[in-house]
Amino acid sequence: MSTRDILNTPARGGFAPSEPLTLATIALDNDTLGLLKLFAQSAPLVRLRAPLGSYRTDENDLLAEWLGDPPPDVCLIDFDKDRRNAALTAESIRADAPGTSIFAVSSQSQSELIIQAMHSGCNEYLVKPINRDQLLNALARVGGRKKEKKDQFNAQILAFIGAKGGCGVTTLVTQMGALLAKTYSRKTLLVDLHPDFGDAALYLGLTKSRYHSLELLENTDRLDAELLQGFISPHSSGLSLIPAPEGSEAARHVSPGAVAHTFDFLRLRSEFILVDLPPGLNDQNLELLQYCDQLYLVTVAEVSALRNVTRLVDYFTRKGMPQDKLRVVLNRHQKNSPISDAQIEKAIRQKIHWKVPNQYAHVVKTINEGDPLAHLSRSDVMRNLSEWAGTIGRKPGTEYKKEESHGLLGFLNR
């Protein structure tokens, strides 16, 4: 097959990166280099740099001077001329330019040689003569990773935990997540970390999830963008949800560090991550509480709940949690409560960060009807939560947008 025949082989998938990919070649034979030049001429979103005729054998050579500054998106290294020096060159590029993808190019296709090239830091292995389809698909993967990196965020992780069960954490966190996503146009993810019987999916009307948060933690070593999509349930507000298990399951073993590793990955894909935690201090809670940016401790004006708040505040203080990281939220607040705000603040030894007004009967009624937020658009609690969400997620110059007639923002209808 001629070079032009190879070049004209139809590709099974398209290649359309959002911006050009730069390609450098190292010690390529003339036939392969000629093919790449023809390919670059036919693909305007690929820019081929001047070829490098030899491997990088002198560690004292500055990479920027030898390979170029900035480094290319892709390096194609010929492994036929000298496999040892080719591998050493790949290792040095991987160490000094980790953002560069490395393609091994060789006429040899034995599995052990492919594995050796991958161990030296190569991302792809192209067999001579290079097939256009193979090259396009490899470059498409590089372009996808480049776009994903460009689109990455660095989310704030906001954890919500109740002083005891029944403080309304799930109600608050689902409303807050929907408000951040819809009203303030923030890319928001809600993760329900209850080990069983989590209600966030139910409250949002998302009851057909295939996988749940604990399964995600168990598979953190396999995490990539494609796997993550199988766990996410999209809501009409724009909020994304990773639900909890729907029922009671056998105890699951989550390895130490899995929470931090998973949320490191999730951080890059959202602006805000809200976490609905069960009451108590299990292993997952403790790891997440140390890792999160903000902890909202939700309580009500009841003696048992306030006692737990005091204990938790003391515990977090002993563990060295920064004072401004922990914020107490008083839910179902009443101005004429038997326990005054001043008494609560004296007992917990800090200011109440936010007070959510009491419309408990109304909220319970809407939850029982299966659409817990649909009738709150003109309520005091809705205005209060909108203001709270605004303190977290409002962009400069953005004001709260009032919806006319479809319940809470008109976006929680199913």
Buried (B, 14 or more C-beta within 10 A) or exposed (E): EEBEEBBEEEBEEEBEBEEEBBBBBBBBEEEBBEBBEBBBEEBEBBBBBEBBEEBBEEEEEEBEEBBBEEBBBBBBBBBBBBBEBBBBBBBBBBEBBEEBBBBBBBEBEEEEBBEBBBEBBBBBBBBBBBBBBBBBBBBBBBBEBBEEEEEEBEBBBBBBBBBBEEBBBBBBBBBBBBBBBBBBBBBBBBBBBBBBEBBBBBBBBBEEBEBBBBBBBBBBEEBEEEBBEEBBBEBBBBBBBBBBBBEEEEEEEBEEEBBBBBBEBBBBBBBBBBBBBBBEBBEBBEBBBBBBEBBBBBBBBBEEBBBBBBEBBEEBBEEEBEEEBBBBBBBBBBEEBEBEBEEBBEBBEBEBBBBBBBBBEBBEEBBEEEBBBBBBBEBEBBBBBBEBBBEBBBEEEEEBEEBEEEBBBBBBEE
